[in-house]
Amino acid sequence: MTAQTEAAGPVTAEMYAEINAFYARHMRHLDDGRTDAWAAGFTEDGVFAQNVVPEPCRGRTAIAELGRTALAGLAERGLVRRHWFGMVDAEQRADGTVHTMYYALVFETPRGGKGVFHLSCTGADILVRRDSEWLVQDRLVVHDATD
């Protein structure tokens, strides 16, 4: 994540609803295999980092490729993955960005099988508004039970 900026206060109820709707659409794009639409939810220079991966993924094009590669690996193994974001905490910053923190749960379902819980994470995003849409400028996903 980039340097912290001073908090300006809580987001409005309208902004909070918009942000939650953004997350619902954003993750549905990924789960439905629409990786370009998912990646379009990041700024052109967006960053996607995970504590279990040594280097962050930088830029919308690279983030789309990351999504395609992950989905291809799941398809090879006959798995469908679903993401659930919840407990979203959002705070407006003085620079106009919104910093969010949330829990993310990941479920996997094998072809012809029952869905199972796969992973729990925390997420922290820096969101920016462009042309009345929310975009992720910087995302850090921390997998639970990792050092």
Disulfide bonds with the S-S distance in Angstrom:
none
